[in-house]
Amino acid sequence: MQMLKELGDLEVRVGFQHGKATEEDGTDICDIAAWNELGTEHIPSRPFIRQSVDNNEDKINSFLQTRVRALTKGESAEDALKKIGVFQKRLMQSEIKSGDFVPNSEATIRKKKSSQPLIDTGRMRKSVDYVIQKKGSED
């Protein structure tokens, strides 16, 4: 019962935490991720966050079932959430690296010297992380 209470009080958030990483020019990586995920006037949507879930539904469900079994055998709520965070972080990083997205424009290819969307410095992919926190907290 104690483990269920702990699990009910905590959550894991996977993605980008505002203020944790920036590009060299000071632009927050969280903003860059949002612009790429949703698109802007000049950038087509490249929904790597949504696709990391949508394209891996079976893997995620199987992994979560493994965590449920581990919890019934005594794994702590925090350990389960850490493992979920690491798992989803890897899925998101993989989607950034090899997802199927709208190609870069010719101007972007000339600037980056690469046709691969979402990969320039690698800073965004490396900035994917997770936090475990009390449910409903703002941070």
Backbone hydrogen bonds, N-H to C=O, Kabsch-Sander energy under -0.5 kcal/mol:
donor,donor_aa,acceptor,acceptor_aa,energy
5,K,1,M,-2.2
6,E,2,Q,-2.6
7,L,3,M,-2.7
8,G,4,L,-2.2
9,D,5,K,-1.2
9,D,6,E,-0.7
10,L,6,E,-1.0
11,E,133,Q,-2.3
13,R,131,V,-2.8
14,V,12,V,-0.5
15,G,129,D,-3.2
18,H,16,F,-0.6
20,K,17,Q,-2.0
23,E,27,T,-2.7
26,G,23,E,-2.1
29,I,21,A,-2.5
31,D,28,D,-0.6
32,I,28,D,-1.8
33,A,29,I,-2.8
34,A,30,C,-2.0
35,W,31,D,-2.6
36,N,32,I,-2.2
37,E,33,A,-2.9
38,L,34,A,-2.7
39,G,35,W,-2.0
40,T,43,I,-2.9
46,R,36,N,-3.7
48,F,46,R,-2.7
51,Q,47,P,-2.7
52,S,48,F,-1.4
53,V,49,I,-0.8
53,V,50,R,-0.9
54,D,50,R,-3.2
55,N,51,Q,-2.5
56,N,53,V,-1.3
57,E,54,D,-0.8
60,I,56,N,-2.9
61,N,57,E,-2.6
62,S,58,D,-2.4
63,F,59,K,-2.5
64,L,60,I,-2.7
65,Q,61,N,-2.0
66,T,62,S,-1.8
67,R,63,F,-1.9
68,V,64,L,-2.3
69,R,65,Q,-2.2
70,A,66,T,-2.2
71,L,67,R,-2.6
72,T,68,V,-2.0
73,K,69,R,-0.8
73,K,70,A,-0.6
74,G,71,L,-1.6
75,E,70,A,-2.6
80,A,76,S,-2.4
81,L,77,A,-2.4
82,K,78,E,-2.4
83,K,79,D,-2.2
84,I,80,A,-2.1
85,G,81,L,-2.7
86,V,82,K,-2.5
87,F,83,K,-2.3
88,Q,84,I,-2.7
89,K,85,G,-2.3
90,R,86,V,-2.2
91,L,87,F,-1.8
92,M,88,Q,-2.5
93,Q,89,K,-2.5
94,S,90,R,-2.4
95,E,91,L,-2.1
96,I,92,M,-2.2
97,K,93,Q,-2.0
98,S,94,S,-2.6
99,G,95,E,-2.1
101,F,99,G,-0.8
104,N,115,S,-1.0
109,I,105,S,-2.5
110,R,106,E,-2.4
111,K,107,A,-2.1
112,K,108,T,-3.3
113,K,109,I,-2.3
114,S,109,I,-0.6
119,I,116,Q,-1.0
120,D,118,L,-0.6
126,K,122,G,-2.2
127,S,123,R,-1.2
127,S,124,M,-0.5
128,V,124,M,-0.5
128,V,125,R,-1.0
129,D,15,G,-2.7
131,V,13,R,-2.0
133,Q,11,E,-2.5
133,Q,131,V,-0.5
135,K,9,D,-3.0
137,S,134,K,-2.0
